[in-house]
Amino acid sequence: MDKLTNEQIEAIFKERIENNQEEIKAILASAKDPTEKAEYQKIIDEVLNESAPDNPILARWIRSRIKAKKEIKQEKRERQLWRNDQVKEYLSAITAFQKAIIEAKEALEFDKFAPEARRFAINKHTKIRAALNEFDQLLGY
């Protein structure tokens, strides 16, 4: 078996790099929209940081990472679709909070709130009001 010359080795590496560049361009071109293209580019950059540009399985590696990321996204989406109790839990929490306010008012009438508890409650209420205002905006109010 003949040994390869430096020129032959360089030609092989150059050809691998060119093939990888073409395959990477094809992968990017297959993106459906700019957001997906940006996600693909991020994955490509990650793989290129972990591998040499002449790696013969570079494109396959990139495709497998993209596929894995899509599968993870799909699983998250499906889990979210099956989770119907979020609104119910939120509405139950609001009802419980309303009842807790009534009880806290009664405790306040009998001077059961220490000065530290009053400050703590006021700070929490401020944060809750801000969160509720933000949520109201998201709801369209």
N, C-alpha and C positions, 0 to 999 in steps of 0.2 A: 504494500500500500504506500503510495507516494505521500509525502508530507505536503501540506498546503503552504504556499508562499504567503508572505505578509500581505501582498496585494490581493491574493485570493480571499484571505481572511477578512481584510478590510471591505472587499466587495460583498461578501456574505453579510457582514454587519450592516453595511449601507443598504443592502436590499431589504434586510429585516426591518430596519428603521423606516424605510420608505413604505413598506407594506403595512407596518403598524400605523404610520401617519395616515395612510389612506383608510384603513379600517376605523381609526379614531374619527376621521372626518365623516365617515358613513354613520357611525354611532351618533355623533352630534346631529347629523342631518335627519336622523330618525326621530328626534325629539318632536313632540306634538305641539309644544308652545315654548315661549321664552323661559318660563319658570322651569319646565322640565329640562330644557337645554342647560340652564344654569346648574341644575342638580347633576346632570350628566357630567358637566365640566368639572364640578367639584369632585366627583368620584374619579374622573380621569386624572385630575391633579394629584389626588391621594395615591392612586395606583402608581403614577409616574414617580412620586416621591419614594415609594417603597420598592421600585423595580427599575431595572435598566431599560432604556428606550429600545434596545434591540432584543428584548425578551421575546422568544418565539410564541409565547402564550399570552402576551400582553392584552390583546383585544379580547380574548376569551375571558381573561381575568376581569377586565372592565365590564364585560357583558354580565358576568355572573354577579358582580357587585351591584350592578343596576337592577338585575332581576331580584336579588335578595332585598334590596331597598324597596322595590315595588311591592313585594310580597308582605313585608313588614307594614307598609302603609295600608295595604288592603286589609290586613288582619286588624289593624287599629280601627279602620273605618267600619268593618263588620262588627267589632266589639261595641262601638259607639251606637250602631244601629240597633243592636239588641238591648241596649241599656235604656229602657223606657222609664225607669223609676226616678230619673234625675229631677224632673219637674215635680213629681209627687213628693219626693224628699224635701225639695226646696219649700214647697207650699206648706208641708207639715212643720218644717222648721220655723216658718214665719208665724204660724199659728201658735206654736210652742213659745216663741219669743213674745208674742202679744200677751199670752197668759203670764209669762215670767215678769213682764213689765207691771202687770196689775199687782202681782204678789210683791214685787220690789217697792211699788208705791206704798203698799200697806206697811211694809217693813220700815220705809222712810218715815211714815206717820208716827211710828213708835220709836223713832230715833235709833234704829238698829244699824245704820250705816256709819261706820267709823270714817274719820276724815280721809284716810288713805283709800278706803273703798269708794268714797264719793269721787275722789280724783281719778281713780282707776276707771270707774263707770263713765265719767265725763270723757276721758280720753278714748275709751272704747266706742262710745256713742259718736264721737267725732269721726272716727275711722269708719264706722258702720254707715253714717250719713253719706260720707264721700263715696263709699262702695255702692250704696243704694242709688245715689244720684247718677253714677256711671252706668249702673245696670238699667235705670230708667231710660237713659239715653239710648242704650242698646235695644231696649224694648220699643222705642219709638215715641217716648214722652218728652 
